[in-house]
Amino acid sequence: MLVVENVVAAYGAIVALKGVSLTVGRGEIVTLIGANGAGKSTLMMTICGSPAPKSGRILFDGEDITGLPTHVIMRRGIAQAPEGRRIFPRMTVYENLRMGAEVLEGRHFAEDLAFVCGLFPRLKERLAQRGGTLSGGEQQMLAIARALMMRPRLLLLDEPSLGLAPMVVRQIFAAIRDLNRDRGLTVLLVEQNAYHALRLAHRGYVLVNGTITMQGTGAELLARPEVRAAYLEGGRAQDAR
Protein backbone atom coordinates (compact mmCIF):
# COMPACT_ATOMS: atom_id res chain seq x y z
CA MET A 1 0.00 0.00 0.00
CA LEU A 2 2.80 2.43 0.93
CA VAL A 3 6.22 2.41 -0.70
CA VAL A 4 8.95 4.82 0.37
CA GLU A 5 11.91 4.70 -2.03
CA ASN A 6 15.30 6.26 -1.21
CA VAL A 7 13.74 9.34 0.36
CA VAL A 8 16.03 12.19 1.36
CA ALA A 9 14.55 15.02 3.42
CA ALA A 10 16.17 18.01 5.06
CA TYR A 11 15.51 21.11 7.11
CA GLY A 12 17.75 23.64 5.46
CA ALA A 13 21.29 22.27 5.60
CA ILE A 14 20.36 19.57 8.12
CA VAL A 15 19.67 16.26 6.37
CA ALA A 16 17.17 14.28 8.48
CA LEU A 17 16.48 11.35 6.14
CA LYS A 18 19.35 9.83 4.17
CA GLY A 19 17.83 7.60 1.53
CA VAL A 20 15.12 5.86 3.57
CA SER A 21 13.22 2.98 1.98
CA LEU A 22 10.38 0.97 3.53
CA THR A 23 7.09 -0.66 2.60
CA VAL A 24 3.77 -1.11 4.34
CA GLY A 25 1.52 -3.82 2.94
CA ARG A 26 -2.26 -3.65 2.98
CA GLY A 27 -3.60 -4.82 6.33
CA GLU A 28 -0.22 -4.68 8.09
CA ILE A 29 0.95 -2.96 11.23
CA VAL A 30 4.49 -1.79 10.56
CA THR A 31 6.53 -0.21 13.35
CA LEU A 32 9.42 2.21 13.04
CA ILE A 33 11.61 2.44 16.13
CA GLY A 34 14.63 4.55 16.91
CA ALA A 35 16.10 7.03 19.36
CA ASN A 36 15.16 10.69 19.65
CA GLY A 37 16.45 12.60 16.64
CA ALA A 38 16.67 9.52 14.42
CA GLY A 39 14.28 11.02 11.86
CA LYS A 40 11.11 9.07 12.68
CA SER A 41 8.75 12.03 12.90
CA THR A 42 10.37 13.63 9.86
CA LEU A 43 9.55 10.51 7.86
CA MET A 44 5.91 10.64 8.95
CA MET A 45 5.65 14.31 8.05
CA THR A 46 7.39 13.72 4.72
CA ILE A 47 4.86 11.03 3.82
CA CYS A 48 2.20 13.66 4.51
CA GLY A 49 3.88 16.19 2.23
CA SER A 50 5.70 18.55 4.60
CA PRO A 51 8.65 18.69 4.24
CA ALA A 52 8.67 17.56 0.63
CA PRO A 53 11.42 15.06 -0.19
CA LYS A 54 14.57 16.45 -1.76
CA SER A 55 14.88 13.18 -3.67
CA GLY A 56 13.31 9.74 -3.81
CA ARG A 57 9.61 9.05 -4.14
CA ILE A 58 6.58 7.96 -2.14
CA LEU A 59 3.87 5.73 -3.61
CA PHE A 60 0.45 5.17 -2.09
CA ASP A 61 -1.71 2.46 -3.64
CA GLY A 62 0.47 2.63 -6.75
CA GLU A 63 0.11 6.41 -7.15
CA ASP A 64 3.12 8.68 -6.86
CA ILE A 65 2.19 11.19 -4.13
CA THR A 66 5.66 12.72 -3.85
CA GLY A 67 5.39 16.48 -3.50
CA LEU A 68 1.59 16.63 -3.40
CA PRO A 69 0.10 19.15 -0.94
CA THR A 70 -0.82 17.70 2.44
CA HIS A 71 -4.58 18.22 2.05
CA VAL A 72 -4.52 16.32 -1.26
CA ILE A 73 -2.60 13.43 0.33
CA MET A 74 -5.13 13.28 3.19
CA ARG A 75 -7.96 13.00 0.71
CA ARG A 76 -6.22 10.03 -0.90
CA GLY A 77 -6.85 8.09 2.32
CA ILE A 78 -3.93 8.79 4.67
CA ALA A 79 -4.53 10.20 8.15
CA GLN A 80 -2.06 11.03 10.89
CA ALA A 81 -2.24 11.29 14.67
CA PRO A 82 0.91 13.38 15.13
CA GLU A 83 3.45 13.44 17.90
CA GLY A 84 2.28 15.69 20.71
CA ARG A 85 -1.39 15.03 19.78
CA ARG A 86 -1.98 18.56 18.44
CA ILE A 87 -5.66 18.60 19.19
CA PHE A 88 -7.50 21.92 19.19
CA PRO A 89 -7.43 22.74 22.93
CA ARG A 90 -10.18 25.37 22.93
CA MET A 91 -12.56 23.24 20.91
CA THR A 92 -14.72 20.59 22.51
CA VAL A 93 -14.14 16.91 21.89
CA TYR A 94 -17.16 16.95 19.57
CA GLU A 95 -15.77 19.91 17.60
CA ASN A 96 -12.35 18.26 17.27
CA LEU A 97 -14.03 15.20 15.82
CA ARG A 98 -16.03 17.41 13.44
CA MET A 99 -12.74 18.85 12.20
CA GLY A 100 -11.47 15.37 11.39
CA ALA A 101 -14.66 14.62 9.48
CA GLU A 102 -14.26 17.74 7.31
CA VAL A 103 -11.85 15.87 5.03
CA LEU A 104 -14.93 13.92 3.92
CA GLU A 105 -17.11 17.06 4.10
CA GLY A 106 -18.98 15.62 7.06
CA ARG A 107 -20.29 12.55 5.26
CA HIS A 108 -20.94 9.56 7.58
CA PHE A 109 -20.35 11.79 10.62
CA ALA A 110 -23.00 10.24 12.89
CA GLU A 111 -21.90 6.71 12.04
CA ASP A 112 -18.21 7.47 12.53
CA LEU A 113 -18.85 9.38 15.75
CA ALA A 114 -20.64 6.35 17.17
CA PHE A 115 -17.73 4.14 16.12
CA VAL A 116 -14.96 6.20 17.74
CA CYS A 117 -17.04 6.65 20.90
CA GLY A 118 -17.39 2.87 21.05
CA LEU A 119 -13.66 2.47 20.57
CA PHE A 120 -12.89 5.09 23.23
CA PRO A 121 -15.87 5.28 25.62
CA ARG A 122 -14.11 7.98 27.66
CA LEU A 123 -14.58 10.39 24.74
CA LYS A 124 -18.33 9.81 24.69
CA GLU A 125 -18.48 11.01 28.28
CA ARG A 126 -16.55 14.17 27.38
CA LEU A 127 -18.02 15.28 24.05
CA ALA A 128 -18.90 18.71 25.44
CA GLN A 129 -15.57 19.18 27.24
CA ARG A 130 -12.77 21.31 25.82
CA GLY A 131 -9.88 19.28 24.47
CA GLY A 132 -7.29 21.18 26.47
CA THR A 133 -8.89 20.09 29.76
CA LEU A 134 -8.59 16.37 28.99
CA SER A 135 -5.93 14.17 30.55
CA GLY A 136 -2.93 13.19 28.43
CA GLY A 137 -4.39 9.76 27.72
CA GLU A 138 -7.75 11.22 26.74
CA GLN A 139 -6.06 13.71 24.43
CA GLN A 140 -4.23 10.84 22.73
CA MET A 141 -7.51 8.98 22.31
CA LEU A 142 -8.98 12.13 20.78
CA ALA A 143 -6.05 12.54 18.39
CA ILE A 144 -6.49 8.97 17.14
CA ALA A 145 -10.27 9.32 16.97
CA ARG A 146 -9.99 12.56 15.00
CA ALA A 147 -7.75 10.79 12.47
CA LEU A 148 -10.22 7.91 12.23
CA MET A 149 -13.02 10.34 11.38
CA MET A 150 -11.26 10.73 8.02
CA ARG A 151 -11.95 7.04 7.27
CA PRO A 152 -8.29 6.46 6.34
CA ARG A 153 -6.96 3.45 4.51
CA LEU A 154 -3.56 4.12 6.08
CA LEU A 155 -3.24 5.45 9.64
CA LEU A 156 0.05 7.06 10.69
CA LEU A 157 0.59 7.07 14.45
CA ASP A 158 3.50 9.09 15.82
CA GLU A 159 4.49 8.23 19.41
CA PRO A 160 0.99 7.37 20.69
CA SER A 161 2.33 6.19 24.07
CA LEU A 162 4.50 9.23 24.78
CA GLY A 163 4.11 10.46 28.34
CA LEU A 164 1.24 8.13 29.23
CA ALA A 165 0.80 5.84 32.22
CA PRO A 166 1.32 2.11 31.55
CA MET A 167 -2.40 1.32 31.94
CA VAL A 168 -3.34 3.94 29.35
CA VAL A 169 -0.57 2.71 27.03
CA ARG A 170 -2.12 -0.76 27.11
CA GLN A 171 -5.53 0.70 26.22
CA ILE A 172 -4.09 2.63 23.27
CA PHE A 173 -2.20 -0.37 21.91
CA ALA A 174 -5.26 -2.61 22.36
CA ALA A 175 -7.29 -0.14 20.29
CA ILE A 176 -4.65 -0.18 17.52
CA ARG A 177 -4.66 -3.99 17.53
CA ASP A 178 -8.47 -4.10 17.34
CA LEU A 179 -8.60 -1.57 14.49
CA ASN A 180 -6.19 -3.69 12.49
CA ARG A 181 -7.76 -7.05 13.34
CA ASP A 182 -11.43 -6.14 13.11
CA ARG A 183 -11.42 -3.46 10.41
CA GLY A 184 -8.31 -4.38 8.45
CA LEU A 185 -6.85 -0.90 8.97
CA THR A 186 -3.27 -0.53 7.77
CA VAL A 187 -1.03 1.20 10.32
CA LEU A 188 2.45 2.73 10.26
CA LEU A 189 3.48 3.24 13.87
CA VAL A 190 6.39 5.34 15.10
CA GLU A 191 7.14 4.46 18.70
CA GLN A 192 9.90 4.71 21.29
CA ASN A 193 8.24 2.02 23.38
CA ALA A 194 9.92 -0.70 21.35
CA TYR A 195 8.66 -3.60 23.44
CA HIS A 196 4.96 -2.84 22.98
CA ALA A 197 5.41 -1.71 19.39
CA LEU A 198 7.32 -4.75 18.18
CA ARG A 199 4.96 -7.15 19.97
CA LEU A 200 2.08 -5.51 18.12
CA ALA A 201 3.69 -5.18 14.70
CA HIS A 202 3.75 -7.62 11.82
CA ARG A 203 7.04 -6.07 10.69
CA GLY A 204 9.40 -3.40 11.90
CA TYR A 205 12.28 -1.16 10.90
CA VAL A 206 15.02 0.45 12.98
CA LEU A 207 15.98 4.01 12.04
CA VAL A 208 19.36 5.38 13.18
CA ASN A 209 20.52 8.89 12.24
CA GLY A 210 18.24 9.06 9.22
CA THR A 211 19.12 5.59 7.89
CA ILE A 212 17.31 2.24 8.11
CA THR A 213 19.76 -0.13 9.78
CA MET A 214 17.59 -3.22 10.45
CA GLN A 215 14.28 -4.71 9.42
CA GLY A 216 12.33 -7.88 10.06
CA THR A 217 9.23 -9.23 11.70
CA GLY A 218 8.35 -7.84 15.10
CA ALA A 219 9.42 -11.10 16.73
CA GLU A 220 12.72 -11.16 14.84
CA LEU A 221 13.62 -7.63 15.91
CA LEU A 222 12.63 -8.32 19.52
CA ALA A 223 15.07 -11.21 19.51
CA ARG A 224 17.99 -9.23 18.04
CA PRO A 225 20.65 -8.60 20.73
CA GLU A 226 21.45 -5.14 19.38
CA VAL A 227 17.78 -4.13 19.47
CA ARG A 228 17.41 -5.45 22.99
CA ALA A 229 20.54 -3.61 24.14
CA ALA A 230 19.60 -0.29 22.53
CA TYR A 231 15.83 -0.18 23.03
CA LEU A 232 14.69 -2.80 25.55
CA GLU A 233 17.16 -3.47 28.32
CA GLY A 234 16.23 -1.71 31.53
CA GLY A 235 12.81 -0.64 30.30
CA ARG A 236 11.05 -3.80 29.27
CA ALA A 237 9.85 -4.99 32.66
CA GLN A 238 8.39 -1.61 33.55
CA ASP A 239 6.75 -1.12 30.14
CA ALA A 240 5.24 -4.60 30.17
CA ARG A 241 3.36 -4.14 33.42
N, C-alpha and C positions, 0 to 999 in steps of 0.2 A: 504493500500500500504506500509506504514512504520509502524513498531512496535518497540518501544524501551521498553525493559523489564528490570527493576531493575538495570539500568546501574550505575556503580560506576567508576569514572575517577579521576585521580590525577596527579599533577605535583610534583614529588618527594613525600615529606611527606604531601603536601597540597592537601586535598581531595576537589575537585571542584564540583563533582556530587555525591550525596549520595543516590543512589538507585532510579534514575529517570525513570519513566514509562510514555509513551504517545503514541498515535496512530494518524496517518494521513491517512484518507480514500481517495480512488481514487477520483479525481475531487474536493477535498476540499482545502480551504485556512484555515490553522491552524496557530494561532498566539501564540507566547511565549513572555510574558512580564515579566519584573522584573527590579530591580535596577542594577546599575553598580556593577559588582562583584558577581552577583547572580549565574553565571555559564552558561548563555545563549550561549555565543560564544563557550565555551568549549563543550557544547552539540552538536552544529553544527559541530565543528571540529571532535568530536568523531564519529558522524555519518559518516563522511568522512574518518575515519580511523586513524587520528592523533590528539590527543593521542588515543591509543587503550584502550578499557575499561579494568579495572582491574577485573570486574565481570559484570554479566548480559549479555544480548545479544541484537543484532539489526537485525531485519528481514526486507528485502525489497522484495516486491512481493512474499512473502513466502520463500525466500532464506535467510539463515543465512549469513550475510555479516560481522559478528563480526570478527575483526582482519585482514580482507583482506587489502592489500595495497591500498592506495588512488587511484592510477591510475586504478586499477581493479574495484573499486567501481564506479568511474566515468563512466567507460564503461558499467556498468550495467544500467545506465540511471539516475544518480543523478548528478546535477551540482550545484555549489555554487557561489553566488556573495558575497564575504566575507566582513566583517567589514573593513572599511578603503579603500575599493575598490580594492587596490592592482593591478591596471592595470600596464602595462609595460610603464613607462613614456617616454622612449626614442624611443619607437616604435610608428608608426602612428596609427591612429584609425583603418585603414584597416588592418595593421599587427597584432594589438591586436585581431581583429575579426578572422583573419587567425589562430592565436594561439588557440582560442576556438574551431575552426573547426577541429583542428588536432586530437582531440579525435575520430572523425569519419573519419580520414585520408583524410579530405578535400572533402568528398562526399557531394553533395547537396550545395556546398558553395555558388554558385551564387544565388540559390533560397533562401537560408537562409539569405544571405546578403541583398537581396531585402526586405525580411520580417522585419529584425530588423531596417533597414533604414526607412521603413514605420511606424514602431512602434515609433521610435525616429528620426524624420526628421532632427533634429539638427546634428546627427551623419553623415548623408549623406552629409551635407555641409562641414564636417570636416574630411573626409576620409583620406586626405593627411596630416593632422595636427598631430603633436606629442601628445601623450596622456597626457604628463605632462604639456602641455600648455592649456589644457581644463579647463573650470570652474569646480567647485565642482559638480554641478548638471550634467554637461556633462560627467564628469568622472564616476558618478554613473550610468548614462544611458549606458555608455560603459561597465561597469562591468556587468550589467544585460544582455546587448546584447551579450557580450562575452560568458556568461553562456548559453544563448539561442542557440548559434551556435553549442552547443553540442547536440541539440535536446533532452533535458532531459524529462523524465517522471515525475521527482520530482525536483523542483527548491527550493533550500535553499537560503533565502535572510537574510543577517545579517546586521541589522541597515541601511536599504536603505535610511532613511530620515536624517541620522546623519549629522548635520552641514549645512543643506540646507535651503534656504529661503522657506517660506510657499507656494509660488506659484509653486516652483519646486517640493516640497513635494506632492502637489496635482497632478502634472503631473506623478510623479513616481507611486503613488498609483492608479491612473486611469489606467496606463499601466498594473499594476499587476491585477487589476480587469478585464480588457479586455482579458488578456492572459488566465485567469481562465474561464471567461464566453464564450469566442469565440473559444478557442482552447482546453478547458478542462484540462489545465495544473494544476497539483497538486502543491501546494505551502506550505512550512513551513517557516514562517516569524518570525524572531526575531526583536523586535522593542521596543524602549523606548517611542515612541510616541503612548501611549496606546489608546488615543481617536481615531486616524485614524486607527490604527491596528485592534482594536476590532470592529469598524464599518464595516471594510472590511471583517473580518474573519467569517467563518461559526462557528468555535469553537476556544476556547482559553485556555491557561494554564498560571498560575502564578507561577514563579520560585523564591524562596526565599532561599538564602544561600545553593544552591545546592539541594533543595527539592521542589517538586511540592506541593503547598499548596492549590490551587483552580483550578477548571476547569469548563467549561460550554460553552454554546453558546456565541458568541460575545455580543449579547444583554444582556444575563444574567450577564456576568461579568461587563459590563458597568453599570448595575443597582446595583451592589453590593456596599454597603456603604464603605467597607474596600478598595475596588479597587479604588473607587472614591477618597477617602481620601489619599491614598498612591500614585496614579499615575495620577489623573486627576485634582484635585482641584488646582486652581491657574494657570493651564496651558491650560485648555481646550479652553477657549475663544480665546486665541491667536493662538493656533494650528488650530482651526476650520476656521479661516479667510482665 
